[in-house]
Amino acid sequence: MKTRSFRHLLAVLACAGIPCAMAGRTDPVAQAEAAFDAWRMDEVSALLPTLPDTADGDYVRGLVANRLNDIEASKRALQHALPELERRHSPRATNALLTLSDDYQKAAAYGDQANALREAVEHHSKDLGTAAQGVKDVLALATALSGSPRQTITFSGPSRLPIRRNPLGTFDVDAVANGVDGSWMLDSGANYSVVSESFARRLGLSIKGTTGGVGSTTGTSVQSEVAVVEEIHLGSATLRHVAVLVVRDDLLHMKLPGREHQISAAFGFPVFQALGQIHFHGDKAISIGPAPGSMEGGVQIYMDGLAPVVMVATEGESVPLALDTGSSTTSLSSAYWMKVKDRADAWPRSRHPSAGLGGARSLDTVTQPAWKFAIGKDEITLKNVRIETESRPGPGGPPMFGTLGQDLWANAAGFTLDFRSMRFRIDRN
């Protein structure tokens, strides 16, 4: 359910032809750029006021606004920077186009997204390098959706909806799509909402086109089709024109040792973003509704493309982890493994199955008996946390230090995701 990513292309391009260490000491743009790519967000915030009023300064301001999910500010800065960057044939122009594509996708402006990606493919292919195929795959999806109306949402008031765990340990909720009752998985870590082919037929969906390869946490790339669900009723919310990937049923049939589950439909990040604020009452219910005002407390949510991210204090530094309601447990990536491997000789090692779009994958993992960390003011210890020892693409992989799953709030009353104020809070009462 996760798409291919080109979000870290800048790590290769930013210092092309420039000694990066020297640029970092003398150029505030390069300094901010390096801090941004390393997810040193406090340093990025401190450097922002020092940026010059130039195309390069606007470029970095656009990247930061995108990560903060301030779509309009990101578009303004990048559109202002782009002509000059392209005139100079700067590699930054390529990443500006890709970041604009991400802004347009979040705004469901698929025609604008397709135009930005087409510009990148046709005029910046050399800069894209190995990311070129991933860009073409997302371009195919955006092109298929170009004539579709933008997704909208309205609320008739607040509502509280029961949720339940499926055999995978993730949450399902009931919704009515195109007049058809169904069970939808709640997966904030999925870049798109997804339906199976058989469920798409029940909904009477018309296929808009075929996408390129869709990536997964399992490392599998699968072909899918794209369609638009005209209307979905979720409690008091009515969503219209919801873009979904249509995937073969067998690719959504998840098999793990001792359990399996057929997923018919899943709500991904675009629906979570539209809902605005979602409060999870443990594993019993969710509350949604019109804007109730800014949420108090909690920590900043950042965006890594279409993946929500929070900063976690561990091992003496602040590091990024993806936040995924579709993951039943927390896992740590090979980026974290590099920090702790010298003291992990006694930790149990095993092959662990991981289910995702396209099937399951066996990963080499080490289990840390107790992982201590802090999210804002919350100091937390999780027991028996798996660490992946091999680098892999996709959400939760490097440069992310892992994925925070449902065990994060298992001993709390629940948690709240607020995509209006971009805050995440563990609710103790």
C-alpha positions in Angstrom: 0.0 0.0 0.0 3.0 2.2 0.0 4.2 3.9 -3.2 7.8 4.1 -4.4 9.6 7.0 -3.0 12.0 9.6 -4.5 12.0 11.8 -1.4 15.7 11.5 -0.6 17.0 12.2 -4.1 18.3 15.5 -2.7 20.8 13.6 -0.6 22.6 12.7 -3.8 22.0 15.9 -5.7 22.4 18.7 -3.1 26.2 18.8 -3.1 26.9 17.6 -6.7 30.2 19.2 -7.7 30.6 20.9 -4.3 32.6 19.7 -1.3 29.7 19.4 1.1 31.6 20.0 4.3 33.1 23.2 3.0 29.6 24.4 1.7 28.1 23.6 5.1 30.6 25.9 6.9 30.2 28.9 4.6 26.7 28.8 3.1 23.5 29.0 5.3 21.5 27.4 2.5 23.8 24.3 2.3 23.9 24.2 6.2 20.1 24.2 6.4 19.9 21.7 3.5 22.3 19.3 5.3 20.4 19.6 8.6 17.1 19.0 6.7 18.3 15.8 5.0 19.6 14.5 8.4 16.3 15.3 10.1 17.9 17.7 12.6 14.7 19.7 12.8 15.7 21.9 15.7 18.7 23.0 13.8 16.6 23.6 10.6 14.2 25.8 12.6 17.2 27.9 13.9 18.7 28.3 10.5 15.5 29.3 8.7 15.7 33.0 9.7 19.3 33.2 8.3 18.4 32.1 4.8 18.8 34.7 2.0 15.9 36.0 -0.1 17.2 34.1 -3.1 15.9 31.2 -5.2 18.0 28.8 -3.1 16.7 30.3 0.1 13.1 29.9 -1.1 13.9 26.4 -2.2 14.9 25.3 1.3 11.9 27.2 2.8 9.7 25.2 0.4 11.1 21.9 1.5 10.6 22.8 5.2 7.0 23.9 4.6 6.3 20.6 2.8 7.7 18.6 5.7 5.4 20.7 8.1 2.5 19.9 5.7 2.0 23.6 5.0 1.1 22.9 1.4 0.3 26.5 0.3 3.5 27.9 1.8 5.5 25.1 0.2 4.0 25.7 -3.2 4.5 29.5 -3.0 8.2 29.2 -2.1 9.0 26.5 -4.6 7.1 28.1 -7.5 9.0 31.3 -6.8 12.4 29.5 -6.7 11.9 27.2 -9.7 12.4 29.5 -12.7 15.8 30.7 -11.4 16.9 27.2 -10.4 16.0 25.9 -13.9 17.7 28.8 -15.6 20.9 27.8 -13.7 20.4 24.1 -14.5 20.6 23.5 -10.7 20.0 19.9 -9.5 17.8 21.6 -6.8 15.3 22.3 -9.6 14.7 18.5 -9.9 13.9 18.1 -6.2 11.8 21.3 -6.3 9.6 19.6 -8.9 9.3 16.4 -6.9 8.4 18.3 -3.8 5.8 20.3 -5.7 4.4 17.0 -6.9 4.0 15.9 -3.3 2.3 19.2 -2.5 -0.1 18.8 -5.4 -0.9 15.1 -4.4 -1.7 16.1 -0.9 -4.1 18.7 -2.3 -5.6 16.1 -4.7 -4.5 18.4 -7.6 -3.6 15.5 -9.8 -3.3 17.4 -13.1 -0.8 19.8 -11.5 1.0 16.8 -10.0 1.2 15.2 -13.4 2.6 18.4 -15.0 5.3 18.7 -12.4 6.4 15.0 -12.7 6.3 15.2 -16.5 8.6 18.3 -16.4 11.0 16.3 -14.1 11.0 13.2 -16.4 11.3 15.2 -19.7 13.9 17.8 -18.7 15.7 16.4 -15.6 16.1 12.7 -16.4 19.9 12.8 -15.8 19.4 14.2 -12.3 16.7 11.6 -11.5 19.2 8.7 -11.9 17.9 5.6 -10.2 14.7 7.4 -9.0 13.5 7.8 -12.6 11.3 4.7 -12.7 9.7 5.6 -9.4 8.9 9.0 -10.7 7.4 7.5 -13.9 5.2 5.2 -11.8 3.8 8.0 -9.8 3.3 10.0 -13.0 1.2 7.2 -14.4 -1.1 7.4 -11.4 -1.3 11.2 -11.4 -2.1 11.1 -15.2 -4.9 8.6 -14.7 -6.5 10.8 -12.0 -5.9 14.1 -13.8 -9.5 14.6 -14.9 -11.0 13.6 -11.5 -12.6 16.1 -9.1 -10.6 16.8 -5.9 -11.5 14.8 -2.8 -13.8 16.7 -0.4 -15.2 16.1 3.1 -18.2 17.4 5.0 -19.3 16.7 8.6 -22.9 16.6 9.9 -21.5 16.8 13.4 -19.2 14.8 15.7 -19.5 11.1 15.9 -17.9 8.1 17.7 -17.5 4.9 15.7 -16.6 1.4 17.1 -13.4 -0.1 15.8 -12.2 -3.7 16.1 -9.0 -5.7 15.6 -8.7 -7.9 12.6 -6.6 -11.1 12.7 -3.5 -9.1 11.8 -3.9 -7.0 15.0 -4.7 -3.8 13.1 -7.9 -1.8 13.3 -11.0 -2.0 11.1 -14.0 0.4 10.9 -17.3 0.1 9.1 -18.1 2.5 6.3 -20.6 2.8 3.5 -19.0 3.4 0.1 -21.2 4.0 -3.0 -24.1 2.6 -0.9 -22.2 -0.6 0.0 -21.4 -1.6 3.6 -17.9 -2.7 4.2 -15.0 -3.1 6.6 -12.1 -0.7 6.0 -8.7 -1.0 7.7 -7.3 2.2 9.3 -3.8 2.6 7.9 -2.2 6.0 8.4 1.1 4.6 7.0 -0.5 3.8 3.6 0.2 6.5 0.9 -3.2 5.7 -0.8 -6.5 4.1 0.1 -6.8 0.6 -1.4 -9.6 -1.7 -2.4 -9.5 -5.3 -3.7 -10.7 -6.1 -7.2 -13.7 -8.0 -5.9 -14.7 -5.1 -3.6 -14.2 -2.6 -6.4 -16.7 -4.6 -8.5 -19.2 -4.5 -5.7 -18.7 -0.7 -5.5 -19.3 -0.4 -9.3 -16.0 1.4 -9.8 -14.8 2.5 -13.2 -11.0 2.1 -13.7 -9.3 5.3 -14.6 -6.0 3.8 -15.6 -3.2 1.4 -14.8 -0.5 2.7 -12.5 3.2 1.8 -12.5 4.8 -0.4 -9.8 3.4 0.2 -6.3 6.0 -0.4 -3.6 5.4 -2.1 -0.3 7.2 -2.5 3.1 7.9 -6.1 1.9 10.0 -4.7 -1.0 7.6 -6.1 -3.6 6.5 -3.9 -6.5 3.1 -4.8 -7.9 0.9 -3.4 -10.7 -2.4 -1.9 -9.8 -5.2 0.1 -11.2 -6.7 3.4 -10.0 -10.3 4.4 -9.5 -12.4 7.0 -7.7 -15.0 6.2 -5.1 -17.7 8.8 -5.5 -19.0 8.8 -1.9 -18.1 7.3 1.4 -20.0 7.7 4.6 -17.9 7.3 7.7 -20.0 8.1 10.7 -20.8 11.8 10.5 -18.3 12.4 7.7 -19.1 12.2 4.0 -16.1 11.9 1.7 -16.5 12.5 -2.0 -14.2 11.6 -4.9 -11.8 9.4 -2.9 -9.0 8.0 -5.1 -8.2 4.4 -4.5 -5.7 1.8 -5.8 -7.4 -1.3 -7.0 -5.3 -4.4 -6.3 -5.8 -8.1 -7.0 -7.4 -9.9 -4.1 -4.6 -12.4 -3.6 -2.1 -9.5 -3.1 -4.3 -8.3 -0.2 -4.5 -11.7 1.3 -2.0 -11.5 4.2 -0.5 -14.7 5.6 1.5 -14.9 8.8 2.3 -17.8 11.0 -0.9 -19.0 12.7 -3.1 -16.3 11.2 -4.2 -14.8 7.9 -6.6 -12.1 6.7 -8.2 -10.9 3.5 -8.2 -7.1 3.3 -11.1 -5.8 1.2 -10.4 -2.1 1.7 -8.1 0.3 3.7 -8.2 4.0 4.4 -4.8 5.5 3.8 -3.2 8.9 4.7 -5.3 11.1 2.3 -8.4 10.1 4.2 -6.7 10.6 7.6 -5.6 14.1 6.4 -9.2 14.9 5.3 -10.7 13.8 8.6 -8.4 16.3 10.3 -8.4 15.2 14.0 -9.0 11.6 14.9 -9.1 10.4 18.5 -8.6 6.7 19.2 -10.3 5.5 22.4 -7.9 2.6 23.0 -8.9 -0.2 20.7 -12.6 0.4 21.1 -13.7 3.4 19.1 -12.6 6.5 17.2 -14.1 10.0 17.4 -14.2 12.4 14.4 -16.0 15.6 13.6 -15.7 19.2 12.5 -12.7 21.3 13.6 -12.8 21.5 17.5 -9.9 24.0 17.7 -6.2 23.5 18.1 -5.2 20.4 20.1 -3.3 21.0 23.3 -0.1 19.2 24.2 1.5 16.4 22.2 4.4 16.7 19.7 4.9 18.0 16.1 3.9 15.7 13.3 6.2 16.0 10.3 5.7 14.5 6.8 8.1 12.3 4.9 6.3 12.4 1.6 2.9 10.9 2.6 4.1 9.3 5.8 3.5 10.9 9.2 6.7 11.2 11.3 7.4 12.1 14.9 10.8 12.8 16.5 11.9 10.5 19.3 14.7 11.0 21.8 16.8 7.8 22.1 20.5 6.9 22.3 21.3 10.5 23.1 19.8 12.1 20.1 16.5 13.1 18.4 15.6 10.7 15.5 12.7 10.3 13.2 10.2 7.4 13.3 7.2 6.9 11.0 3.8 6.8 12.8 1.6 3.9 11.5 -1.8 3.0 12.9 -1.7 0.0 10.4 1.3 -1.5 12.3 0.4 -3.7 15.3 3.9 -3.4 16.9 6.8 -1.0 16.9 9.9 -2.0 14.9 13.3 -0.3 14.5 15.2 0.0 11.3 18.8 -0.7 10.3 19.6 3.0 10.9 18.9 2.3 14.6 20.8 -1.0 14.4 24.0 0.8 13.4 23.8 2.7 16.7 23.4 -0.4 19.0 24.9 -3.4 17.2 28.2 -3.3 19.2 26.3 -4.0 22.4 23.7 -6.5 21.0 25.7 -9.8 21.1 23.3 -11.3 23.7 20.1 -10.1 22.1 18.0 -12.9 20.4 18.3 -13.1 16.6 15.7 -14.5 14.3 14.0 -14.3 10.9 10.7 -12.5 11.3 7.8 -12.4 8.8 6.4 -9.0 7.7 3.1 -8.8 5.8 2.3 -6.1 3.3 1.0 -5.5 -0.2 2.1 -8.4 -2.4 2.6 -10.9 0.4 5.0 -11.5 3.3 8.8 -11.1 3.5 11.1 -12.6 6.0 13.5 -10.1 7.7 16.6 -10.7 9.7 15.9 -9.2 13.1 17.4 -8.8 16.6 15.1 -8.3 19.6 16.1 -5.6 22.1 14.7 -6.7 25.5 13.9 -3.1 26.5 13.9 0.0 24.4 13.8 3.3 26.3 12.8 6.6 24.5 10.9 9.8 24.9 8.2 11.5 22.8 7.9 15.0 24.0 7.3 14.7 27.8 6.3 11.0 27.6 9.1 8.7 28.7 8.3 5.2 27.4 9.8 1.7 27.6 8.7 -1.0 25.2 9.6 -4.6 25.7 11.0 -7.0 23.1 11.3 -4.6 20.2 12.4 -6.0 16.9 15.3 -4.3 15.1 15.8 -4.9 11.4 19.5 -5.5 10.6 19.2 -5.0 6.9 18.4 -1.8 5.1 15.2 -1.9 3.0 13.2 0.7 1.0 9.8 2.0 2.0 8.2 3.5 5.0 10.1 3.0 8.3 13.3 2.2 6.5 16.4 4.5 6.6 16.7 7.4 7.1 13.7 6.7 9.4 14.8 4.9 12.6 11.7 2.7 12.4 8.0 2.6 12.7 5.9 3.4 15.8 3.0 1.0 16.0 0.0 0.3 18.3 2.1 -0.9 21.3 3.2 2.7 21.7 -0.1 3.6 23.3 -1.1 0.2 24.6 -0.9 1.3 28.3 -2.7 4.6 27.7 -6.3 5.6 27.3 -5.7 6.2 23.6 -4.1 8.7 21.3 -5.0 11.6 19.0 -3.8 12.5 15.5 -4.4 16.1 14.5 -3.6 16.9 10.9 -5.0 20.3 11.2 -2.5 21.5 13.8 0.0 18.7 12.9 0.2 17.3 16.4 0.3 13.8 17.9 -0.6 13.1 21.5 -0.7 10.0 23.7 -3.8 10.4 25.9 -3.3 9.2 29.4 -6.8 9.9 30.7 
